[in-house]
Amino acid sequence: EAEQWSDMSKLDSDMLAEAIEKVLMFSRGEGEYEKKDRKTKAVRVVKAKKRNFVETIELQIALKNYDPARDKRFNGTVVLPDCPRPNLKVCVLGNQAHIEEASGLGLDAMSVDDLKKLNRNKKLVKKLAKKYDHFLASQSMIKQIPRLLGPGLNRAGKFPTVVLPGETLDKKAQDVRSTVKFAMKKVTCLNAAVGNVSMKPDEIERNIVTATNYLVSLLKKHWQNIKVLYIKSTMGPAQTIYF
């Protein structure tokens, strides 16, 4: 799937490579950069600082010639070639076979009986939704989830991804950790996690190109709807990769 979004890019590969190098350099605590104070607008030079966690690399997109009130809203997901968020917490809502498979993979899992114990209690369902980033569910269970849990997971934007017969939990968990979603709401700014600072530069580049080209394919006027693209690590400064 990712392949088809990787060869029609208007991204300048030198500019992109340089931006990735800067993001990674600052994340190692090397070099300095200018930082603008939000209130006073004063610019000062700050030293890069290595953080004690693995920073996520985010793609930030500003759109143009796009009116969220009038233009068609879009919504789509794409699986990136290299997993950007290996530490996303995934829980399996499974039948017996999937629960055993999950246990062998070190994934948390819950059975129908476990879900029944929550008693459709809104607070408990909310707590469950908060505890995990993503849920997978056996095909046999997916229809029962609204009845067992109410609308809580759906409201949290975490309705489970179905695991079809023949699919492995390992591959499915890897896929959800590698998936980015673009949904046009009421604003013309979007963002997506496309990597982390422990990845190799070419992996990060592949993911950025795939995510960008997929988003462009969703837009009515394609690249003409892209005003500017940035990448930034969690704590680092934004680097422009397209304008």
N, C-alpha and C positions, 0 to 999 in steps of 0.2 A: 504493500500500500504506500509506504513512505517513498519508494522509488519514484513514483510518478510525480511527486512534488519536488524532486531534487534537481531538475535540469532546466528550469525556465526562469532562473533567478536574475533579478536586476541588481543584486547586491554586488558591490565591488569586492573581489576576494582579498585584495591587499588591505583595504580599509577594514574589512571584517577581521582579518588575521591580526592586524595591529590593535584593534579594539579588544579582542580576546586576550592578547598578550598583556595589555594594560590591566584588564580586569584581574588576570591571574597574578600579575606582578604586585598589584596593590594588595591582593588577598594574602600574599606571602609576607606582607609588611615591608615591602621595598618601595622606595620612591616617595614623592610628594605630589599633592594635587591641590587645585584651588577649590575652595568651598564657599558658597554664597550663603550668608545669613538670611533666613527667610524673612525676618522682620525688618532688619536695617538695610538689607541688600548689600551690606559690606562684604567684600571678598577677602578671604584670608587663605594663606597656604597651610595645609595640614599634612602631617606625616602619615603615611599609610600605616595601618596597624593590623597585625595578624590576629584573627579572632580565634576563640577556643572552641569553635564548632565549624563544621563544613558549610560554607556559605552556598546558598542556592544562586544560580545565575538566571536572571529573569530577562525576558524579551519584553520591551515596552513599546507600544504602538500608538501613535496619534493619527487619527484619520482626518481626511479633508473631503470637501464636496459630498458630505454625508449628513443627512438630516435624520436623526433617530426617530423623530416624530412622524416623518412622511415616508422615508425609504423603508424597504422591507427589512425586517429584523433577520439576522442570520444566526445560525447555531450549528456548530460542527465540531467533531473531534478527530484528531489524527494521532497515530502511534508513532513516536519518534524512534529513529534507528538505534540510538544509544540511551539507556535508562538514565533520566536526569535526577530521579528522586528514589534511590534504592531503599531509603529508610521510611518510606510511607507505610503507615500501619494499616495492614489489611486484615479483615476478619471474615472467616468463611461461615455462612449460614448454610449448614449442610446436612445431607443424608449421612447414614452411618459410614458409607465408603469414603465420602469426602472428608468426614471428621477424622477418620484414620489417616487419610492421605495428608491432611493439614498438619496433624500431629507429627508426622514424619518430616515435614518441611519446617517445623517450628512456627507455623501460622496459628493464630488463635482461631477457635471454631466454636460455634454454638449449634445445638440441635433444636428440633421443634420443641422438645420439652423445656430446654433452656429458655426459649423465647416465650413459651406459655407462662413461665414463672414471673416474667415481667408484668403479666396481667394487664397489658395495654396501658400501663401507668405512664402518663405523659412525661413525668420527670425522669423516670427510669429509662424510657426510650430516648429521651433527649441526651441523657448521660451516656448511653450507649453510642449514639450518633457522634458525640463529642470525642469519645475515647479513640475512635478509628478514623483514618482518612478515607478509607474505601471499604466497601463490602462486596463479597462475591457470594452467589447463592446457587445451590443445585437447582437444576431445571424443575425438579419435582416440588421445590419449596417456593419458587418465586411467586406463584399465584397466591400462596397462603400468607405472604408477608403482610399485606395490608390488613388482613383479618387478625393476624397474631399481634401486630405492633401498632396498627393505626397508621396515620399519615406521617408519623414523626421523621422517619428516614428520608422520605420524599421531600418534606419541608426543609430538611437540612441540606438538600441537594446531594444526598448520599444513597439514593435508591440502589440496591445491589445490581451488579453486573452478573448476568446469567452465565453459568458454566455449563456448556452443552456436553452431551455424552461424547466421550472420545477426547475431550480437551483436558489437559493436565492443569492442576492448580498452580503448579510452578510457573508454567508459561503464562497463565491467565494473570497471576499476581504481577509478573514482570511486565505484562502489557498494560495493566492499569497504572503501574508506577511510571510507565513511559508515555502515557496518554496526555495530551494537552487539549483543552476545550476552549473554543472561541465562541462566546455568545454575545450578541449585540444587545445591550440594554439601552439605558437612556443617555449614556455618555459616549463620547467619541474617542475615549482612551481605553486601551485593552492591555492586558499583560498575561504572560504565560511563563511557567518555569521550564526552561529549556536545557538546564545543565546544573552542574555544581563545580566548585573550584578544584575538586580532586580528579576531575576528568581530563583526558588529553585534549589539547587544542583542536585536533582534527575531529574528535567526537563532538565537541561543543559546536564547531562550525557546521558539521553535518546536521545536527539538531536544529540550529538556528535557520539554516537554509530550508529544511523540510517544513518547519513550523511557519516560516514567513510565506513560502510559496503556497502552502495549504490555505493560509488566511487570505492571501491575494485571490485564490481561486473562488473564495466565498463572496468576494466583493463585486459589486455591480460593474464598476469601472476598473477593476483590478488594480494595477500599480498606480493608476491616477487617483485612487482613493487613499493612498498612503502619503501622509504628510511627512512624518519623520519616524525613524526606528532607533531605539537605543537598546543597549544591553547594560545590565549592572548586576553586581553581586549584592547580597543582602545588605551589607554595610558600606559598600564602596560607591564611588561616584559613577554616574551614567556616562557611557561612551556612545557617541553617535555612530550608527552603521549605515544609515541611509537618510538622505534629505532631499 
